[in-house]
Amino acid sequence: MSISDDLYRQYLDQSVIPSTDNFLIMRHKPHVFSKRPYHHHASIEVNFLINCEMDYSFSGSHVTVHPGYMICFWGAAPHGVVGVRGDGDMVNLYISFAQILQWGLPTRITDALISGDVICNKAPCPIDAVRFGHWASEFKRDDINWRKLVLSEISSRFTRLALDGWNTLHHDYRQSSTVVGRGKSMLHVEEMLRFISENHTSDISVTDVADCVGLSPSHAMTLFKRIVGLPIKEHLTRVRLSHARMLLAESEMKILSIAMDAGFRSLSSFYEAFQNHFSTSPAAFRKKARNIGKI
């Protein structure tokens, strides 16, 4: 089966792509995709089923999701629900890739997610149903302190998954029969994502990212945006801003040093990017972050 660029763009689900350093949580009744056979999104997705079972299609390969398991995958791979059994609930988490990188998880699990593996915990954890239920309820609170607490608990759960090890329900989409998930195209995007995550603190450009996979800048930019949903430069900026926000909140470094450490070429470019993305200044963000910590 071949999927055109127009269809690929049509099935891009912007509603579940959280902003930098943000996340989304939804609790609902799972249902078979009807309006479109699949969707895709440039965010990490986590599913947890309560009292029901579900069948997924990942680029044509079927995976059965059982209740009590934490299912994790990178949503850039086309996926859709093709079957549901039981009258239960589903909790979905959507986490930006920049946020995942900020947590400093072991390389092995981030590599698995970047590569497109669908993974889950080896055995059900008795308190996960309570955890996911609480997160879904607490996410609705209009309180940044609750959001910060929930995100911290999700980070800890990912760390536990990484340390415990996981089962792979579906290996990456290198064998997919669809254009978007087949062969060198997806491998190129995976390598560009890795290159950015490992080198964003250096003075790298779009040309450097393209060079790491041996493509022309124009080809690399087109491919990256089609798969990830963002231009290379924007993704690079978001990763750098994620790095900077962590340093602003957790360190005593001067703002100029933070800008340089995060990979920005100048203080002015850092301020401009920060203001454009967060509608506040680095200094104001730092002050607010410090005040939030005084609970």
N, C-alpha and C positions, 0 to 999 in steps of 0.2 A: 504494500500500500504506500502511495506517495502523498505527502501532505504539502500543499502549496504554501508559499509565504503568506498569502492573504488569509488562508484558513488558520495558519499558525498564529497570526496576529489576532484573528477573531477569537481564538480560544485562550488567549492570554488573560488570566484572571487578576486584574489589578486590585480587586477588593481584598485579596489575602496576601498582599505584598506590604508588610509593615515598613514604616520609615526606619532610618538608621537608629540603632539602639532601642528599637521598640519591638512590640510583640502583640499578637492578637490571640484571644481565646474565645471559642464558641462552643456551646453545648446545644445539641439538637438531636432530632430523630434522623438516623441515616437513611438515605433514599438512593435509589438507582438514578444515575444521570439520565435525564430525558431530553432536555433542550439541546444538549450537545454531548457527543460521545465521550469527551474528555476535556480537561483543562490543564493549564500549566502556569507556574508562577515562580518567580525568582526568590523563593524563601524556603527555609527548612520547615517541613510539616511534621507534626507529631499527632498521631491518632490514638485514642484510648476508647475501647468499646465496653459498655456496661450492659450485661444481660442480652447481648445480641452478637451476631456474626456477620461478616461482610466479605464480599469478593471484590477485589480490585483488578483492574487491567492496567499494567504498566507497559505502555507502548506495545500492547498486544500480548504480553505475558501475564497470566493470571496468578494472583496471590490471594490466599484466604487469610483474613484477619480474625483472630479469635479474641473473645473477651478477656480482659485482665492483662493484656500485653501492651507495652508502649512501643508503637510502630513509628519509626523515624525514617525520613527520606528527604532528599532535595527535590523540591517541586518543579524544577525545570524540565524534568522528564514528563512527557504527556501521560496523564493517569486519569482514571475514572472509575466510579462505582458501578459494577455490573450485576451485583446480587446482594440482597440483605435477607437475613433470617432471624426471626425473633423480634419482639417489641421492646427494644431497649434504647439506650441513649449513646451518643458519641460525643466525646470531647476532642476538639481540634485545637492545636496550638500552631501558630505561624510565627516564626522567628527569623529576623533578618540574618543573612549570612555574616554581616559585619559583627553582629552581636555574638554569634557562635564563636567567631575568631577571638573576640575580646575576652571570652571566658578562659582562654588558655587551656583548652582540653587537650588530652594526649593526641599527638599527630595521627595515630592510627584511626581514630574515630572520625576526625575531620576529613581525612583522606577518603574514608569509606563513603561519607556523605557527599563530598565533592564528586566522587567517581560515580555516584548514582545508585549505590547499593541501598536496598530496603532492609533495615535492620530492626531487631526487637530484643528485649530482654530475654535471657535464657529460660527463666521461669517466672510465673506471676508473683508479684510482691503483694502480700495481703493488704497493705495500706495504700497502694496506688489508687484504688477506686476512691478512697477518701481524699487523697491528695488532689487528684484531678477534679473531683467535685468541688472541693474548696477553692481551687484556683479559678474555676469557671464562675463561681459566685463572687469571689473577691475581686476579680477583674472588673466587675460591673461597678464597683465603688469608685466614686469620683474623688479619689484621694491618692496623691502621688506616693505617699508612704506605703500604702497597700500595694500599689503597682511595683514599687521597689522591692518589697518583701516577696511578692509572688515571683518576680523575675529571679531573685536570689535563690528561691527554693527550686525553680526550674533548672537553674544552673547547677545546683547541687545534685539534682536528679540525673542530669546528663553526666556529671562527673562519676556518679555511682554506676551508671550504665557502662561508662568507659572502663572503669576499674573492674567491674564484675565480668565484663565481656558480653558478647551478644551473639545471637544467631542471625544469619543472613537469609532473608526470605526470598530475595531476588538479587542476583548479581547485576552489576551496572548494565546500562543500556547500550553497550558496544555491540551486542548481537541483535539489537532492535531492527525491525523491518521498516521502520519509518525513517524518512529523510532526516528529521530533526534529531534523532537519537542514534544515527548509524555512523559507524566508521570514524574517519579522521575528523569530521566536523565537531563531534562531541569531545573527542580527545583533545582537539585544539583548545576548545573552551575550558575544559578541565585544567589544562596546563596553564592557560592565561590566568585563571582564577588562583591557581597555586602560586604563580609568579608574582601576582599582585599581593597576595597575602604574605609572602615571604620577603618582598622587596619594597613595600609601600613606604617605608621610612627613608628610602634612598631617593635620589633625584631621578626618578624614572619617568618616561613619557609614554604616550600611546605607541610611538615607534618602537620603544624598547619592549613593550608588551607584545607587539606584533612580531618583532625579531625573535622572541623566545620560542615561537612556533614556526618560524620561517615563512610568514605570510606578509603580504604588503599591508601597510596601515589601513588602507581603505577596505580590503578584504577582511582583515581582522576585526575592524569596527563593525562592519555589516554582520558578520557571523556572531560576534559577541552580543550585539543588541538583539538579534533574532532569537538567540537561545536564552539569554539572561534577562532580557527586557529592559536593560539599561545600557547607555553608551559606556565604553571602557573608561573614559575620563570621569564620568559621574560615579561609577563604581569605585574607582581609585580614590576619588575625593571622599566618598562615604566611609571607606575603610580608614583613611587618614583621620577623618573627623571622629570616628569611633575611638581611635587611638588617643586623640587629643582630649576628648571628653573624659576618658578614664584618668588621664594624667591631671586634668584640671580638678577632678573630684577627689583624687586619692593622693596627690603629691603636692609638694611645696615648690615645685619648679616654677620659674618665671614664665610668663606667657610667651615671650620670644623664644625661650628654650623649648617650650612645648611645641610651638609651631614648627621649629626646625627639626625636632625629634620625630614629629609625626610625618615629615616628608614635604612640608610646604616650602616653596622657594623663598617666600618673603612673609613678613608679618602682615603686610597689607592683603596679600592673597589669602592668608589664613583667616583674617577678620572678615573679609568679603564672603568667603565660603561659609563660615560659621553663621554669619548674619543671614545669609540666603537660606540656609537649611533649617535654622532653629529660631530665627526672628529674635535673637538676643545676642549680646556680646559675650566673648569668652569670660570676661571678668564677672559679668552678671550671672552667667551660668555657674561659675565657681562659687560665688557667694550663695546662690540658691541651693546648690548641692551641699555646701557645708551646713546651711541652716536645716536642711532636711535631715541631715545626720544627727541633729541634736533633738532626738525624740525623748 
